[in-house]
Amino acid sequence: MNGVSALGDQSSPVTAGEGPDSALPNLAVSLAAHDAQIRALQQAVSEMANSAGVAPQASALGVRGEDVSALRERITFLETRLAEQDHMIRHTLTMLIEWIEINGADRNTD
């Protein structure tokens, strides 16, 4: 290839710190350090994500298993009651709107 590469003419000797090739070792070291940091951060994020989904043990909080079970039942009951109340409010508002629309139409005809 007559001494010419994609980086230019390589036939002349280059001393340390000169030319485009002198930056390559520094770049390689920087990229390796950057890759190591990325791997460490990915590992830390993975560990945090795995531990975030784990609730503290009830025994560590001084709560008995029966208490936790009773609290879960109570939460389920309250969620069901809230859903029923939400449905009833929506139904009542729908009926109110219909009543207003019908009475408003009757008043306009008078």
C-alpha positions in Angstrom: 0.0 0.0 0.0 3.0 2.3 -0.6 3.1 3.7 3.0 -0.2 5.6 3.0 -3.0 4.5 5.3 -6.4 5.9 6.2 -4.7 8.1 8.8 -2.3 9.6 6.3 1.3 9.2 5.4 3.0 6.8 7.9 6.4 6.7 6.2 7.9 9.5 8.3 9.0 8.7 11.8 6.8 10.3 14.5 8.2 11.1 18.0 6.1 10.6 21.1 3.5 13.3 21.5 3.4 14.2 17.9 0.9 13.2 15.1 -2.5 11.6 15.2 -1.4 8.3 16.5 -0.1 9.8 19.8 -3.6 10.5 20.9 -4.8 6.9 20.3 -3.3 5.4 23.5 -4.7 8.2 25.6 -8.1 7.8 23.9 -8.1 4.0 24.5 -7.3 4.5 28.1 -10.0 7.1 28.5 -12.6 4.9 26.7 -11.6 1.9 28.9 -12.1 4.0 32.0 -15.4 5.3 30.7 -16.6 1.8 29.9 -15.6 0.7 33.5 -17.7 3.6 34.9 -20.7 2.7 32.8 -20.5 -0.9 33.9 -20.3 0.1 37.5 -23.2 2.5 37.2 -25.3 -0.1 35.4 -24.6 -2.6 38.2 -25.5 0.0 40.8 -28.8 0.8 39.0 -29.6 -2.9 38.6 -29.0 -3.5 42.4 -31.1 -0.5 43.3 -33.9 -1.6 41.0 -33.9 -5.1 42.5 -33.8 -3.8 46.1 -36.5 -1.1 45.5 -39.1 -3.8 44.9 -38.4 -5.5 48.2 -40.4 -4.3 51.1 -38.9 -4.5 54.6 -39.8 -7.7 56.4 -42.7 -7.3 58.8 -40.7 -8.9 61.6 -38.0 -6.2 61.2 -40.7 -3.6 61.7 -42.1 -5.3 64.8 -45.4 -6.2 63.0 -46.9 -9.6 63.3 -48.0 -11.6 60.3 -51.7 -11.5 61.5 -51.5 -7.7 61.6 -50.2 -7.6 58.1 -52.9 -9.9 56.9 -55.6 -7.8 58.6 -54.2 -4.6 57.2 -54.3 -6.1 53.7 -57.9 -7.2 54.1 -58.8 -3.7 55.3 -57.0 -2.1 52.3 -58.9 -4.4 49.9 -62.2 -3.5 51.6 -61.5 0.2 51.4 -60.4 0.0 47.8 -63.6 -1.9 46.9 -65.7 0.7 48.8 -63.9 3.5 47.1 -64.6 2.0 43.7 -68.3 1.6 44.5 -68.5 5.2 45.7 -66.8 6.4 42.6 -69.3 4.5 40.5 -72.2 6.0 42.5 -70.9 9.6 42.2 -70.5 9.2 38.4 -74.0 7.7 38.1 -75.5 10.5 40.2 -73.7 13.2 38.2 -74.9 11.6 34.9 -78.5 11.6 36.2 -78.2 15.2 37.4 -76.8 16.3 34.0 -79.6 14.5 32.2 -82.2 16.1 34.5 -80.7 19.6 33.9 -80.7 19.1 30.2 -84.3 17.9 30.1 -85.6 20.7 32.4 -83.5 23.2 30.5 -85.2 22.1 27.3 -88.7 22.3 28.9 -88.0 25.9 30.1 -86.9 26.9 26.6 -90.2 25.7 25.1 -92.3 27.7 27.6 
